[in-house]
Structures are given as structure tokens and as C-alpha cells.
Amino acid sequence: MLIEGPMPKRTRLATGRRERPRQRAEQQRSIETRASILNAAISEFAERGFEGASIRVIADRLGLQHPLITYHYRSKDILWRAAAEHAFAQILNEWDSSALEGSDLSPLARLRQEYTTLFRYTVAFPEFHRFMRQETLTNNPRLKWVAETVLAPLLGRLLPQIIEAQKQRLLPAVDPILFHYMMVSLTATLSEFGPEMQVTSGLSSENPKVVEEYWRLVDDMVFGKGSKRVGKAHSR
């Protein structure tokens, strides 16, 4: 007769060491699956709008079973909100990383950096602005939710920097929110008008040279001499 007893300590430790890497790998796969679902959801919502979007089509985009998406996100509304938070979290993470690297930047230099980050994100993921634009076509609960939950913290970060740069007479003396939305529209130009620009001029919004030339134009027009003065002062 075998007498069951506690597992020897060495065996327990060895088992624990095997399980932890396996658990980490499973957690990483879960994170990657969620990210792929949310990116595919943004593309679907950007193309079809909330009403026309389908969780089943999102699953088909990824080659996944429909129940896997509903396991993570029980409804289309929950999925939309998670997708919005996912997109803005990536932008904020980039902002936070650059803030640590350039903690001594002036408000104007910081704004220049943060709007450049937003632009780079939209070039890499043009569906983002289209995703947001779909919600502005109608006054719906999702627009109010995203304004309160996602956009309010973003504006709380940007507007004080705009105001400070205006006090230094480095930006036009307009309502800060107007300046912000002007910049948002400029960051969205290539993602919004890229297909039209391709037809009218043959220029591709995916061409790195076109991307750099466009943003250099924005940088010169908006920040102009102010950014150059700040850049020289920062390099001393």
C-alpha cells in the first residue's frame, strides 16, 4: 500500500520553476491575443462604424473562433471601449517614455515632441483617426464616454503646456483647445487624405520621404522660430 505524503521540497521547487515560465508564457500569449483583437477591432470599427461592425468579422480577420473574442469582451460595446483605451494607452506610453528621457524640455519642446508622437502613431496605424472619426458623425454614448474617460486626461496634459507656451509668446494667442484640435487635424492629414493624395498626385502617404517632408512642413509652420530658439537653448 502506497502512503501519500507531502511532496518533497526539492520536487516542489523544481515543479514551481517549470510552472512559472509556463505561466508567464501563457500570460504573454493572452496579452498578445488581446492586443491583436483590439487592433483588428479598431480596423473593423474604422471601416464600418459601430453599427456596421461585427465581432464575427473581427474574428475572421484574425482567423480566430468567434467565442474567443466574446470570452475576452462580452459585447460589442465593451470591445469598442477596450479598443479606444488600447489605442490611447499606446500613445500615452510613448509620451511617458519620452518624458522620462527629456525631463528638462520646455513646454513648447514637449508639445512638439508629443504631437510628433501622435503623428507617428497615426502614420503607422491610420485606422486610429478613422476609428475616432466614425464616432463624431453622431452624438452617441460612446463619444461622451471617450471624451470623459480617455480624452479628458489627454487634454489635462496638453492644454497647460499650450497655455505656458502661449505665455512665452511662442504660440498664437488663441483658445488652447482650438490649437489642440488644429494639431490633431494636422496629425491626421496623411491617414485621412492618403488615398486621395495617391490618386491626385501619385504621392504615397506610406512613403517615408513623403511622411518626413509633410511633418517637417507642419513643424516649420506651427512651431517655426519658436521651436528653433528652444532647440538652441536646450543644446547649450
C-alpha positions in Angstrom: 0.0 0.0 0.0 1.3 3.4 -1.0 1.2 6.1 1.6 0.7 9.5 0.1 2.6 12.3 1.8 3.7 15.8 1.1 5.8 16.4 -2.0 9.5 16.6 -1.2 10.7 20.2 -1.0 13.2 19.8 -3.9 10.5 18.3 -6.1 8.1 21.2 -5.3 10.7 23.8 -6.1 11.5 22.1 -9.4 7.8 21.9 -10.3 7.4 25.5 -9.4 10.3 26.6 -11.6 8.7 24.7 -14.5 5.3 26.2 -13.9 6.4 29.8 -13.6 7.9 30.1 -17.1 4.8 28.3 -18.5 2.5 30.7 -16.7 4.5 33.7 -17.9 4.3 32.3 -21.5 0.6 31.8 -21.2 0.1 35.3 -19.8 2.2 36.8 -22.7 0.1 34.9 -25.2 -3.0 36.2 -23.6 -1.7 39.8 -23.8 -0.7 39.4 -27.4 -4.1 37.8 -28.3 -5.9 40.7 -26.6 -3.8 43.3 -28.5 -4.4 41.6 -31.8 -8.1 41.5 -31.1 -8.2 45.2 -30.2 -6.1 46.2 -33.3 -8.4 44.2 -35.5 -11.5 45.8 -33.8 -10.1 49.3 -34.4 -9.8 48.4 -38.1 -13.3 47.0 -38.3 -14.9 49.9 -36.4 -12.9 52.4 -38.6 -14.2 50.8 -41.8 -17.8 50.0 -40.9 -18.7 52.2 -37.9 -20.0 50.8 -34.6 -23.4 49.7 -36.0 -22.0 48.0 -39.1 -19.1 46.3 -37.3 -19.3 42.6 -36.5 -17.4 40.6 -33.9 -17.6 37.6 -36.2 -15.9 39.6 -38.9 -13.2 40.7 -36.4 -12.7 37.0 -35.6 -12.4 36.2 -39.3 -9.8 38.9 -39.8 -7.6 37.1 -37.2 -8.5 33.6 -38.1 -9.9 33.1 -34.6 -13.1 31.4 -33.4 -15.9 33.9 -32.6 -16.3 32.7 -29.0 -12.7 33.5 -28.2 -13.4 37.2 -28.7 -16.6 37.2 -26.7 -14.7 35.3 -23.9 -12.5 38.4 -23.5 -15.1 41.0 -24.5 -18.7 40.1 -23.7 -20.3 42.6 -26.0 -19.5 44.9 -29.0 -19.8 48.0 -26.8 -17.3 46.6 -24.3 -15.0 45.7 -27.2 -15.3 49.2 -28.7 -14.4 50.9 -25.3 -11.5 48.5 -24.8 -10.2 49.3 -28.3 -10.3 53.0 -27.6 -8.5 52.6 -24.3 -5.9 50.4 -26.1 -5.2 53.0 -28.8 -4.7 55.9 -26.4 -2.7 53.8 -23.9 -0.1 53.2 -26.6 0.1 56.9 -27.3 0.4 57.8 -23.6 3.0 55.1 -23.1 5.1 56.7 -25.8 4.6 60.1 -24.2 5.6 58.9 -20.8 8.7 57.2 -22.1 9.8 60.4 -23.9 9.0 62.5 -20.9 11.5 60.5 -18.8 14.2 60.8 -21.5 13.6 64.6 -21.8 12.5 65.7 -18.4 14.1 69.2 -18.8 12.2 70.0 -22.0 10.4 73.3 -22.2 6.5 73.3 -22.7 6.9 74.1 -26.4 9.5 71.4 -27.0 7.4 68.9 -25.1 4.3 69.8 -27.2 6.4 69.4 -30.3 7.5 66.0 -29.2 4.1 64.8 -28.1 2.3 65.9 -31.3 5.1 64.3 -33.3 4.5 61.0 -31.4 0.8 61.3 -32.2 1.6 61.8 -35.9 4.0 58.8 -36.0 1.3 56.6 -34.4 -1.3 57.6 -36.9 1.1 57.0 -39.8 1.8 53.5 -38.5 -1.8 52.9 -37.7 -4.0 55.1 -40.0 -7.2 53.3 -38.8 -6.9 55.1 -35.5 -8.2 58.5 -36.7 -10.9 56.8 -38.9 -12.0 54.9 -35.8 -12.4 58.1 -33.8 -14.0 60.0 -36.7 -16.8 57.4 -37.0 -18.0 58.3 -33.6 -18.1 62.0 -34.3 -20.7 61.5 -37.0 -23.4 61.0 -34.5 -24.0 62.2 -30.9 -23.9 58.8 -29.1 -23.0 57.5 -25.6 -19.6 56.2 -26.8 -18.5 59.7 -27.8 -19.4 61.1 -24.4 -17.7 58.1 -22.7 -14.4 58.5 -24.7 -14.4 62.3 -24.1 -14.7 61.8 -20.3 -12.6 58.7 -19.9 -9.8 59.0 -22.4 -9.7 62.5 -23.9 -10.1 64.4 -20.6 -6.7 63.1 -19.2 -5.0 63.7 -22.5 -6.3 67.4 -22.6 -5.3 67.8 -19.0 -1.8 67.0 -20.0 -1.6 69.1 -23.2 -3.6 72.2 -22.5 -1.4 73.5 -19.6 1.7 73.1 -21.9 -0.1 75.0 -24.7 -1.0 77.8 -22.2 2.5 78.1 -20.9 4.0 78.3 -24.4 1.4 81.0 -25.2 2.5 83.0 -22.2 6.0 82.8 -23.6 4.6 84.1 -26.9 5.8 81.0 -28.7 2.4 80.0 -29.9 -0.6 82.0 -31.3 -2.8 83.6 -28.6 -6.0 81.5 -29.3 -8.1 79.3 -27.2 -5.8 76.4 -26.3 -8.5 73.8 -27.4 -8.5 75.3 -30.9 -4.8 74.9 -31.1 -5.0 71.3 -29.9 -7.7 70.3 -32.5 -5.8 72.1 -35.2 -2.8 69.9 -34.4 -5.0 66.8 -34.2 -6.2 67.5 -37.7 -2.7 68.0 -39.0 -1.6 64.7 -37.5 -4.5 63.1 -39.3 -3.9 64.5 -42.7 -1.9 61.6 -44.2 -4.2 58.9 -42.7 -7.3 60.8 -43.8 -6.3 62.0 -47.3 -3.6 59.5 -48.2 -5.8 57.5 -50.7 -7.0 60.8 -52.3 -3.4 62.2 -52.5 -2.3 59.0 -54.2 -4.9 59.4 -56.9 -4.4 63.2 -57.4 -0.6 63.3 -57.3 0.9 59.8 -57.2 2.4 60.6 -53.8 2.1 57.7 -51.3 1.4 58.5 -47.7 3.3 55.3 -46.9 6.5 56.6 -48.5 8.9 57.5 -45.6 10.2 60.5 -47.6 6.6 61.9 -48.0 6.0 61.3 -44.3 9.1 63.2 -43.3 8.6 66.0 -45.7 5.0 66.5 -44.6 5.8 66.6 -40.9 8.8 68.9 -41.5 6.3 71.3 -43.2 4.0 71.1 -40.2 6.8 71.6 -37.8 8.1 74.7 -39.6 4.6 76.3 -40.0 3.4 75.6 -36.4 6.4 75.8 -34.2 8.7 77.7 -36.5 11.2 80.1 -35.0 9.9 79.3 -31.5 11.0 75.7 -31.7 14.3 76.6 -33.2 15.0 79.1 -30.3 14.1 76.4 -27.8 16.2 73.8 -29.5 19.3 76.1 -29.5 18.8 76.9 -25.8 18.3 73.2 -25.0 21.6 72.2 -26.8 23.7 74.7 -24.8 
